[in-house]
Amino acid sequence: MEKSNLEEKIKNDKNKKEMKPLTDLQGFIIYPSLYKQDYKEIHQSVSANNYILESLNIIDLDLWKKAFTIDNNKNITINHKFFSKLMIHLQNSINGSMCMVGKSFAKQKLNMGTFYFYYLQFLANFIFQHPSAIAPFKNDQNVKNKIFNIIENIVDNFYDKNYLDELILTQFLKEDTIVFSENDIVQFKITIEPPKIFLTKIHEIKIPVTNWYITIKMNSKSQTTQNTK
């Protein structure tokens, strides 16, 4: 490599390292949407402690289309063969790595991980003012059970026909027709009542209630392959 090109590369690498993340006026980091969504309704909500996560594992759009048959009266019939495959994809998406989107709960950069890992970082930041101080909670079985039960309930709810019908009608009804389209998202709002955490036997820390919006994108396999090239 020529000296001039090498110097330019070093300069560019240095500039990348020095780039500061976008923050609000209070210094909380604002993360861009991987899915290019704006989430205005959530961001403009008067409720505090709303956080958005986008799954890195995209669900196959064709499975959504094949798992459900919808007639002109919006009656939804389940094709159990493809519904079972859809549930596997859903579990992988919910249990997999995610990205924080919008205003963070911390002024320091978060580490990417699962929903459970983000909640540990939230606890660490609330109690110790830094999201990396998760060691005291990593082995807390109460915290772990709470989050994993929530995740399990999301999947279990899909086997409730009334819940499933309402979710599809709420999120995929377009101009009076139910349509699953390229780049659509399915979103789950999760409200976490905080676990009881004690610094000493009698000193309980009051953790705020938080709302988490887990968001999963749907793409056909061919489209997903093109996006990764």
Backbone as JSON, one array per atom type, in Angstrom:
{
  "sequence": "MEKSNLEEKIKNDKNKKEMKPLTDLQGFIIYPSLYKQDYKEIHQSVSANNYILESLNIIDLDLWKKAFTIDNNKNITINHKFFSKLMIHLQNSINGSMCMVGKSFAKQKLNMGTFYFYYLQFLANFIFQHPSAIAPFKNDQNVKNKIFNIIENIVDNFYDKNYLDELILTQFLKEDTIVFSENDIVQFKITIEPPKIFLTKIHEIKIPVTNWYITIKMNSKSQTTQNTK",
  "N": [[0.85, -1.21, 0.0], [0.58, 2.23, -0.87], [2.24, 5.07, 0.65], [0.7, 7.45, 0.92], [-1.91, 6.48, 0.64], [-2.02, 4.8, 2.83], [-1.72, 6.61, 4.94], [-4.09, 8.02, 4.6], [-5.96, 6.03, 5.16], [-5.41, 5.53, 7.85], [-6.1, 8.0, 8.9], [-8.86, 8.06, 8.31], [-9.75, 5.86, 9.82], [-9.17, 6.83, 12.34], [-10.9, 8.99, 12.49], [-13.34, 7.66, 12.47], [-13.27, 6.4, 14.95], [-13.38, 8.59, 16.59], [-15.86, 9.62, 16.2], [-18.8, 10.74, 17.66], [-21.68, 9.36, 19.24], [-25.15, 10.06, 18.4], [-27.0, 12.14, 20.56], [-29.5, 13.15, 23.0], [-30.56, 16.3, 24.52], [-29.95, 15.88, 27.15], [-27.95, 14.11, 27.11], [-28.43, 11.42, 26.69], [-28.03, 8.55, 24.71], [-29.1, 8.24, 21.32], [-30.3, 5.84, 19.24], [-30.2, 4.75, 15.84], [-32.79, 3.35, 13.67], [-32.6, 0.06, 12.64], [-34.4, -1.08, 10.92], [-35.34, 1.09, 9.63], [-37.54, 2.48, 10.65], [-39.79, 4.9, 12.16], [-41.29, 5.03, 14.53], [-43.03, 6.92, 15.74], [-45.35, 7.13, 17.36], [-44.66, 5.79, 19.69], [-42.37, 7.17, 20.55], [-43.47, 9.67, 21.03], [-45.11, 9.25, 23.12], [-46.57, 9.92, 26.31], [-45.88, 8.4, 28.4], [-43.28, 7.35, 30.52], [-40.04, 5.71, 30.3], [-40.09, 4.01, 27.97], [-38.92, 1.66, 25.71], [-37.36, 0.54, 22.72], [-36.73, -2.35, 20.86], [-35.15, -3.94, 18.15], [-35.23, -6.93, 16.43], [-32.52, -8.93, 15.25], [-32.93, -11.18, 13.86], [-34.75, -11.97, 11.2], [-38.12, -12.77, 10.29], [-39.36, -15.2, 8.04], [-41.26, -14.05, 5.42], [-42.9, -15.57, 3.72], [-43.72, -17.67, 5.33], [-45.53, -16.44, 7.06], [-47.55, -15.84, 5.23], [-48.32, -18.39, 4.39], [-49.06, -19.63, 6.71], [-51.52, -18.67, 7.48], [-54.87, -18.53, 6.4], [-57.07, -16.26, 5.04], [-60.33, -15.17, 4.76], [-62.84, -13.31, 2.85], [-64.37, -12.14, 4.8], [-62.68, -11.65, 6.8], [-62.13, -13.78, 8.42], [-59.94, -15.91, 10.07], [-58.0, -18.67, 9.33], [-55.94, -21.28, 10.5], [-53.07, -22.77, 9.15], [-51.64, -25.49, 10.2], [-49.23, -26.83, 9.73], [-47.42, -24.94, 8.55], [-47.71, -22.99, 10.43], [-46.48, -24.06, 12.67], [-43.8, -24.0, 11.84], [-43.53, -21.26, 11.63], [-43.69, -20.53, 14.31], [-41.28, -21.5, 15.28], [-39.47, -19.81, 13.97], [-40.32, -17.42, 15.13], [-39.66, -17.8, 17.84], [-36.87, -17.94, 17.6], [-36.34, -15.34, 16.78], [-37.25, -13.77, 18.93], [-35.71, -14.7, 21.03], [-33.19, -14.14, 20.16], [-30.37, -11.97, 19.24], [-30.63, -8.38, 19.55], [-31.21, -4.94, 18.57], [-30.98, -1.78, 20.15], [-33.26, 0.91, 19.72], [-33.88, 4.34, 19.07], [-34.25, 6.62, 21.87], [-32.02, 5.85, 24.4], [-31.71, 4.27, 27.65], [-29.42, 4.95, 28.82], [-26.39, 6.92, 29.08], [-24.06, 6.0, 28.24], [-22.59, 3.8, 25.78], [-24.48, 0.97, 24.81], [-24.17, -2.6, 25.06], [-24.71, -4.89, 22.49], [-27.24, -7.41, 22.49], [-29.41, -9.96, 23.82], [-32.93, -9.62, 24.67], [-33.16, -10.11, 27.41], [-30.51, -9.52, 28.19], [-30.42, -6.78, 27.63], [-32.22, -5.87, 29.54], [-30.85, -6.44, 31.87], [-28.78, -4.6, 31.57], [-30.26, -2.28, 31.76], [-31.08, -2.38, 34.47], [-28.56, -2.26, 35.69], [-27.69, 0.26, 34.88], [-29.61, 1.9, 36.06], [-29.21, 1.48, 38.77], [-26.41, 1.64, 39.25], [-25.58, 3.63, 37.55], [-24.29, 2.96, 35.21], [-24.37, 0.99, 32.32], [-22.83, -1.3, 32.01], [-22.35, -2.54, 34.39], [-23.32, -5.18, 35.21], [-22.82, -7.42, 36.69], [-23.82, -8.01, 39.39], [-26.4, -8.91, 38.85], [-26.42, -10.97, 37.05], [-26.61, -13.6, 37.9], [-28.95, -13.63, 39.21], [-31.72, -15.31, 39.91], [-34.4, -14.64, 40.08], [-34.72, -12.36, 38.46], [-33.95, -13.44, 36.0], [-35.87, -15.5, 35.64], [-38.22, -13.98, 35.49], [-37.94, -12.5, 33.07], [-37.61, -14.56, 31.18], [-40.0, -15.92, 31.46], [-41.77, -14.03, 30.49], [-40.99, -13.92, 27.79], [-41.62, -16.52, 27.03], [-44.37, -16.42, 27.33], [-45.12, -14.73, 25.24], [-44.84, -16.32, 22.97], [-46.56, -18.42, 23.68], [-49.0, -17.1, 23.66], [-49.66, -16.99, 20.99], [-50.96, -19.3, 20.48], [-53.41, -18.87, 21.38], [-56.36, -18.34, 19.97], [-58.05, -16.07, 19.92], [-56.36, -14.01, 20.77], [-54.46, -14.12, 18.72], [-55.98, -13.53, 16.44], [-56.72, -10.88, 17.02], [-54.19, -9.63, 17.1], [-53.33, -9.91, 14.41], [-55.36, -8.53, 13.03], [-55.05, -6.0, 14.11], [-52.43, -5.23, 13.46], [-51.98, -5.77, 10.76], [-54.02, -5.04, 9.05], [-54.93, -3.45, 6.21], [-56.36, -0.91, 4.49], [-58.88, -2.12, 4.77], [-58.26, -4.73, 4.22], [-56.52, -7.7, 5.02], [-53.13, -7.98, 4.9], [-49.95, -9.4, 4.41], [-46.88, -8.04, 3.99], [-43.79, -7.29, 2.2], [-41.15, -6.19, 4.25], [-42.84, -5.54, 6.35], [-43.6, -5.2, 9.86], [-43.85, -6.99, 12.95], [-44.97, -6.38, 16.18], [-44.42, -6.44, 19.69], [-45.64, -5.36, 22.71], [-44.24, -5.12, 25.85], [-44.71, -4.98, 29.22], [-42.85, -4.55, 32.05], [-43.06, -5.36, 35.3], [-41.06, -4.46, 37.92], [-38.49, -6.58, 39.3], [-37.92, -7.53, 42.74], [-35.22, -6.05, 44.28], [-32.55, -6.1, 46.47], [-30.12, -4.2, 48.18], [-29.12, -4.57, 50.67], [-30.27, -6.72, 53.33], [-32.5, -5.37, 54.2], [-32.71, -3.13, 52.66], [-34.37, -2.2, 50.04], [-34.29, -1.58, 46.56], [-36.09, 0.64, 44.61], [-37.23, -0.08, 41.59], [-38.2, 1.3, 38.47], [-41.28, 0.76, 36.6], [-41.17, -0.58, 33.33], [-41.66, -0.23, 29.77], [-41.34, -2.26, 26.99], [-40.76, -2.57, 23.57], [-40.7, -5.05, 21.46], [-39.61, -5.65, 18.3], [-40.05, -7.16, 15.15], [-38.98, -7.9, 11.93], [-40.39, -8.83, 8.75], [-39.44, -10.58, 5.9], [-39.23, -11.94, 2.58], [-37.36, -14.87, 1.67], [-35.72, -14.5, -0.59], [-35.55, -11.72, -0.73], [-34.31, -11.18, 1.7], [-31.83, -12.35, 1.27], [-30.83, -10.7, -0.77], [-30.59, -8.32, 0.66], [-28.5, -8.85, 2.32], [-26.31, -8.96, 0.75]],
  "CA": [[0.0, 0.0, 0.0], [1.36, 3.45, -0.93], [2.26, 5.82, 1.89], [-0.42, 8.38, 0.96], [-3.14, 5.71, 0.88], [-1.94, 4.31, 4.2], [-2.0, 7.74, 5.82], [-5.51, 8.33, 4.49], [-6.69, 4.99, 5.86], [-5.21, 5.77, 9.28], [-6.89, 9.18, 9.24], [-10.28, 7.67, 8.28], [-9.99, 5.0, 10.98], [-9.14, 7.69, 13.53], [-12.13, 9.78, 12.49], [-14.44, 6.77, 12.85], [-13.18, 6.18, 16.38], [-13.69, 9.83, 17.3], [-17.26, 10.0, 15.96], [-19.63, 10.61, 18.84], [-23.05, 8.97, 18.91], [-26.18, 11.07, 18.53], [-27.6, 12.17, 21.89], [-30.46, 14.21, 23.25], [-30.0, 17.42, 25.26], [-29.5, 15.39, 28.45], [-26.8, 13.24, 26.91], [-28.81, 10.02, 26.46], [-27.75, 8.16, 23.32], [-30.23, 7.95, 20.45], [-29.86, 4.86, 18.26], [-31.02, 4.71, 14.61], [-33.54, 2.12, 13.43], [-32.08, -0.87, 11.64], [-35.49, -1.32, 10.0], [-35.71, 2.4, 9.06], [-38.85, 2.86, 11.17], [-39.68, 6.1, 13.0], [-41.91, 4.75, 15.83], [-43.46, 8.21, 16.29], [-46.35, 7.0, 18.43], [-43.98, 5.38, 20.92], [-41.48, 8.25, 20.98], [-44.26, 10.81, 21.48], [-45.94, 8.83, 24.24], [-46.29, 10.63, 27.56], [-45.37, 7.43, 29.36], [-41.82, 7.29, 30.62], [-39.41, 4.38, 30.28], [-40.45, 3.21, 26.79], [-37.7, 1.29, 24.99], [-37.66, -0.23, 21.5], [-35.69, -3.29, 20.42], [-35.37, -4.57, 16.84], [-34.56, -8.23, 16.34], [-31.62, -9.14, 14.11], [-33.41, -12.37, 13.17], [-35.97, -11.64, 10.44], [-39.01, -13.91, 10.06], [-39.67, -15.43, 6.63], [-42.58, -13.55, 5.04], [-43.69, -16.65, 3.11], [-44.33, -18.45, 6.4], [-46.71, -15.7, 7.5], [-48.59, -15.98, 4.21], [-48.77, -19.78, 4.3], [-49.58, -20.09, 8.0], [-52.88, -18.2, 7.71], [-55.79, -18.3, 5.28], [-58.01, -15.23, 5.48], [-61.39, -15.02, 3.76], [-63.32, -11.93, 2.63], [-64.98, -11.64, 6.03], [-61.56, -11.52, 7.76], [-62.0, -14.96, 9.27], [-58.56, -16.4, 9.95], [-57.81, -20.1, 9.52], [-54.53, -21.6, 10.69], [-52.45, -23.94, 8.52], [-50.79, -25.87, 11.33], [-47.89, -27.22, 9.28], [-46.59, -23.74, 8.4], [-47.8, -22.27, 11.69], [-45.43, -24.63, 13.53], [-42.53, -23.45, 11.38], [-43.54, -19.84, 11.99], [-43.41, -20.44, 15.74], [-39.83, -21.71, 15.45], [-38.86, -18.55, 13.55], [-40.66, -16.4, 16.12], [-38.84, -18.05, 19.02], [-35.49, -17.56, 17.29], [-36.27, -13.88, 16.72], [-37.45, -13.2, 20.26], [-34.6, -15.12, 21.89], [-31.91, -13.79, 19.56], [-29.79, -10.64, 19.47], [-31.46, -7.25, 19.16], [-30.62, -3.59, 18.59], [-31.77, -0.71, 20.76], [-33.66, 1.94, 18.76], [-34.39, 5.55, 19.71], [-33.57, 7.09, 23.08], [-31.56, 4.82, 25.32], [-31.82, 4.55, 29.08], [-28.07, 5.23, 29.32], [-25.56, 7.89, 28.38], [-22.94, 5.22, 27.71], [-23.0, 2.86, 24.74], [-24.96, -0.33, 25.26], [-23.68, -3.77, 24.35], [-25.79, -5.6, 21.8], [-27.51, -8.73, 23.04], [-30.8, -10.4, 23.87], [-33.85, -8.83, 25.49], [-32.73, -10.34, 28.79], [-29.26, -8.79, 28.39], [-30.74, -5.35, 27.68], [-32.86, -5.55, 30.82], [-29.77, -6.41, 32.86], [-28.09, -3.32, 31.4], [-31.15, -1.26, 32.31], [-30.96, -2.45, 35.93], [-27.22, -1.8, 36.05], [-27.62, 1.71, 34.68], [-30.49, 2.56, 37.02], [-28.68, 1.37, 40.14], [-25.0, 2.02, 39.34], [-25.33, 4.69, 36.58], [-23.5, 2.48, 34.07], [-25.01, -0.24, 31.85], [-21.93, -2.47, 31.99], [-22.2, -3.08, 35.74], [-24.41, -6.17, 35.32], [-22.38, -8.6, 37.46], [-24.68, -8.39, 40.53], [-27.71, -9.42, 38.43], [-26.28, -12.06, 36.07], [-27.01, -14.88, 38.49], [-30.19, -13.44, 39.97], [-32.7, -16.2, 39.29], [-35.69, -13.96, 40.02], [-34.7, -11.52, 37.27], [-33.9, -14.32, 34.84], [-37.17, -16.17, 35.49], [-39.22, -12.99, 35.09], [-37.78, -12.18, 31.66], [-37.83, -15.74, 30.36], [-41.43, -16.22, 31.49], [-42.39, -13.07, 29.58], [-40.7, -14.38, 26.43], [-42.4, -17.74, 26.81], [-45.78, -16.03, 27.2], [-45.34, -14.16, 23.91], [-45.03, -17.45, 22.06], [-47.76, -19.15, 24.1], [-50.19, -16.33, 23.28], [-49.98, -17.25, 19.6], [-51.84, -20.46, 20.44], [-54.73, -18.37, 21.77], [-56.93, -17.86, 18.7], [-58.57, -14.7, 20.07], [-55.19, -13.11, 20.79], [-53.86, -14.14, 17.4], [-56.87, -12.78, 15.53], [-56.62, -9.44, 17.34], [-52.87, -9.16, 16.68], [-53.29, -9.81, 12.95], [-56.27, -7.47, 12.6], [-54.53, -4.72, 14.57], [-51.14, -4.85, 12.87], [-51.84, -6.07, 9.32], [-55.21, -4.64, 8.3], [-54.59, -2.3, 5.36], [-57.48, -0.57, 3.6], [-59.93, -3.11, 4.97], [-57.8, -6.05, 3.77], [-55.37, -8.18, 5.78], [-52.04, -8.25, 3.96], [-48.58, -9.51, 4.92], [-46.08, -7.47, 2.9], [-42.35, -7.14, 2.37], [-40.7, -5.17, 5.21], [-43.76, -5.35, 7.46], [-43.06, -5.57, 11.17], [-44.77, -7.41, 14.0], [-44.43, -5.75, 17.38], [-44.98, -6.89, 20.96], [-45.39, -4.47, 23.85], [-44.03, -5.87, 27.09], [-44.58, -4.15, 30.43], [-42.15, -5.31, 33.08], [-43.11, -4.96, 36.7], [-39.68, -4.73, 38.32], [-38.22, -7.57, 40.36], [-37.44, -6.95, 44.0], [-33.76, -6.1, 44.38], [-32.1, -5.57, 47.75], [-28.68, -3.99, 48.37], [-28.92, -5.29, 51.94], [-31.46, -7.5, 53.64], [-33.65, -4.5, 54.47], [-32.68, -1.97, 51.77], [-34.86, -2.54, 48.71], [-34.19, -0.53, 45.55], [-37.33, 0.76, 43.87], [-36.98, -0.03, 40.15], [-39.43, 1.73, 37.78], [-41.93, -0.08, 35.59], [-40.68, -0.24, 31.98], [-42.35, -0.78, 28.6], [-40.4, -2.66, 25.94], [-41.42, -2.89, 22.3], [-39.88, -5.95, 20.66], [-40.04, -5.48, 16.91], [-39.47, -8.17, 14.27], [-39.27, -7.62, 10.53], [-40.65, -9.99, 7.9], [-38.99, -10.5, 4.51], [-39.1, -13.21, 1.88], [-35.98, -15.35, 1.68], [-34.98, -13.9, -1.7], [-35.3, -10.33, -0.37], [-33.34, -11.19, 2.77], [-30.54, -12.65, 0.66], [-30.38, -9.49, -1.47], [-30.24, -7.3, 1.64], [-27.26, -9.2, 3.0], [-25.19, -8.94, -0.22]],
  "C": [[0.88, 1.25, 0.0], [1.19, 4.25, 0.36], [1.05, 6.74, 2.01], [-1.74, 7.68, 1.25], [-3.2, 5.19, 2.32], [-2.28, 5.41, 5.19], [-3.48, 8.11, 5.8], [-6.36, 7.31, 5.24], [-6.6, 5.2, 7.37], [-6.07, 6.94, 9.74], [-8.38, 8.84, 9.29], [-10.65, 6.81, 9.48], [-10.05, 5.83, 12.26], [-10.43, 8.49, 13.63], [-13.32, 8.94, 12.91], [-14.46, 6.55, 14.36], [-13.62, 7.4, 17.17], [-15.14, 10.28, 17.11], [-18.09, 9.73, 17.22], [-21.05, 10.21, 18.43], [-24.02, 10.13, 19.08], [-26.8, 10.98, 19.92], [-28.68, 13.24, 21.96], [-29.8, 15.29, 24.1], [-29.46, 17.0, 26.63], [-28.31, 14.44, 28.34], [-27.12, 11.77, 26.74], [-28.65, 9.69, 24.98], [-29.04, 7.84, 22.58], [-29.74, 7.04, 19.32], [-30.77, 4.86, 17.03], [-31.71, 3.36, 14.46], [-32.89, 1.3, 12.33], [-33.11, -1.1, 10.55], [-35.95, -0.05, 9.28], [-37.17, 2.76, 9.41], [-38.71, 4.1, 12.05], [-40.32, 5.93, 14.38], [-42.42, 6.02, 16.51], [-44.4, 8.06, 17.48], [-45.7, 6.63, 19.76], [-43.13, 6.52, 21.45], [-42.27, 9.42, 21.55], [-45.17, 10.48, 22.66], [-45.55, 9.59, 25.5], [-45.74, 9.69, 28.63], [-43.84, 7.42, 29.35], [-41.34, 5.85, 30.5], [-39.97, 3.47, 29.19], [-39.17, 2.93, 25.99], [-38.04, 0.34, 23.84], [-36.46, -1.1, 21.15], [-36.09, -3.88, 19.07], [-34.56, -5.85, 16.76], [-33.67, -8.3, 15.1], [-32.05, -10.35, 13.29], [-34.76, -12.08, 12.52], [-36.79, -12.91, 10.2], [-39.35, -13.99, 8.56], [-41.11, -15.01, 6.32], [-43.47, -14.66, 4.49], [-44.36, -17.52, 4.17], [-45.58, -17.76, 6.94], [-47.86, -15.92, 6.52], [-49.17, -17.39, 4.17], [-49.41, -20.27, 5.6], [-51.04, -19.71, 8.21], [-53.64, -18.06, 6.39], [-56.87, -17.34, 5.77], [-59.06, -15.0, 4.4], [-61.85, -13.55, 3.68], [-63.96, -11.32, 3.87], [-63.96, -11.5, 7.16], [-61.53, -12.65, 8.78], [-60.65, -15.61, 9.0], [-58.52, -17.88, 10.27], [-56.33, -20.42, 9.56], [-54.15, -22.86, 9.91], [-51.36, -24.43, 9.47], [-49.38, -26.29, 10.92], [-46.96, -26.0, 9.2], [-46.62, -22.88, 9.66], [-46.71, -22.76, 12.65], [-44.05, -24.1, 13.15], [-42.41, -21.96, 11.74], [-43.19, -19.65, 13.47], [-41.93, -20.64, 16.04], [-39.08, -20.42, 15.09], [-39.11, -17.46, 14.6], [-39.81, -16.57, 17.38], [-37.39, -17.63, 18.78], [-35.33, -16.04, 17.3], [-36.35, -13.26, 18.11], [-36.28, -13.53, 21.19], [-33.24, -14.67, 21.39], [-31.45, -12.38, 19.89], [-30.69, -9.55, 18.91], [-30.66, -5.96, 19.21], [-31.56, -2.65, 19.33], [-32.04, 0.35, 19.71], [-34.21, 3.14, 19.53], [-33.6, 5.88, 20.96], [-33.27, 5.93, 24.0], [-31.86, 5.21, 26.76], [-30.47, 4.95, 29.67], [-27.36, 6.27, 28.48], [-24.3, 7.24, 27.83], [-23.47, 4.24, 26.67], [-23.41, 1.53, 25.36], [-24.27, -1.43, 24.46], [-24.86, -4.51, 23.75], [-25.99, -6.98, 22.41], [-28.98, -9.06, 22.97], [-31.64, -9.43, 24.7], [-33.44, -8.92, 26.96], [-31.48, -9.52, 29.11], [-29.5, -7.28, 28.45], [-31.38, -4.98, 29.02], [-31.83, -5.54, 31.94], [-29.02, -5.08, 32.79], [-28.94, -2.17, 31.94], [-31.03, -1.22, 33.84], [-29.62, -1.87, 36.39], [-27.12, -0.28, 35.95], [-28.46, 2.45, 35.72], [-29.85, 2.58, 38.41], [-27.26, 1.94, 40.25], [-24.6, 3.12, 38.35], [-24.36, 4.27, 35.47], [-24.05, 1.13, 33.62], [-24.12, -1.48, 31.86], [-21.82, -3.15, 33.36], [-23.27, -4.13, 36.04], [-24.06, -7.36, 36.21], [-23.31, -8.96, 38.61], [-26.0, -9.05, 40.12], [-27.62, -10.67, 37.55], [-26.78, -13.39, 36.61], [-28.25, -14.76, 39.35], [-31.31, -14.22, 39.28], [-34.07, -15.55, 39.17], [-35.8, -13.11, 38.75], [-34.76, -12.39, 36.02], [-35.25, -14.98, 34.59], [-38.24, -15.21, 35.0], [-39.16, -12.72, 33.59], [-38.09, -13.4, 30.79], [-39.29, -16.17, 30.37], [-42.2, -15.29, 30.55], [-42.21, -13.51, 28.13], [-41.53, -15.61, 26.09], [-43.88, -17.42, 26.6], [-46.09, -15.43, 25.83], [-45.64, -15.28, 22.92], [-46.32, -18.2, 22.4], [-49.04, -18.43, 23.66], [-50.6, -16.58, 21.84], [-50.9, -18.46, 19.45], [-53.24, -20.12, 20.96], [-55.34, -17.72, 20.53], [-57.44, -16.42, 18.8], [-57.43, -13.68, 20.06], [-54.59, -12.99, 19.39], [-54.67, -13.35, 16.39], [-56.73, -11.28, 15.76], [-55.28, -8.87, 16.89], [-52.82, -8.95, 15.17], [-54.17, -8.66, 12.46], [-55.74, -6.08, 12.98], [-53.3, -4.27, 13.77], [-51.06, -5.03, 11.36], [-53.07, -5.76, 8.49], [-54.9, -3.35, 7.55], [-55.73, -2.07, 4.37], [-58.52, -1.68, 3.57], [-59.56, -4.51, 4.46], [-56.58, -6.44, 4.6], [-54.29, -8.62, 4.8], [-50.73, -8.36, 4.73], [-47.65, -9.1, 3.79], [-44.6, -7.42, 3.26], [-42.05, -5.97, 3.3], [-41.73, -4.81, 6.27], [-43.07, -5.73, 8.77], [-44.2, -6.1, 12.04], [-44.14, -6.94, 15.31], [-45.18, -6.24, 18.62], [-44.62, -5.89, 22.05], [-45.32, -5.3, 25.12], [-43.85, -4.89, 28.24], [-43.98, -5.0, 31.53], [-42.35, -4.66, 34.44], [-41.76, -5.37, 37.32], [-39.56, -5.82, 39.38], [-37.78, -6.86, 41.63], [-35.93, -7.16, 44.11], [-33.35, -5.41, 45.67], [-30.59, -5.39, 47.73], [-28.24, -4.63, 49.68], [-30.22, -6.04, 52.22], [-32.7, -6.63, 53.83], [-33.73, -3.31, 53.51], [-33.08, -2.39, 50.36], [-34.74, -1.33, 47.78], [-35.48, -0.52, 44.73], [-37.01, 0.96, 42.38], [-38.27, 0.4, 39.45], [-39.99, 0.66, 36.84], [-41.43, 0.36, 34.22], [-41.55, -0.9, 30.92], [-41.32, -1.05, 27.51], [-41.19, -3.08, 24.71], [-40.46, -3.74, 21.46], [-40.45, -5.98, 19.24], [-39.3, -6.46, 16.01], [-39.92, -7.9, 12.84], [-39.56, -8.92, 9.78], [-40.22, -9.69, 6.46], [-39.02, -11.88, 3.89], [-37.63, -13.61, 1.85], [-35.15, -14.68, 0.59], [-34.61, -12.45, -1.37], [-34.25, -10.25, 0.72], [-31.95, -11.45, 2.24], [-29.96, -11.43, -0.06], [-29.91, -8.44, -0.48], [-28.91, -7.58, 2.31], [-26.07, -9.17, 2.06], [-24.48, -7.6, -0.17]]
}
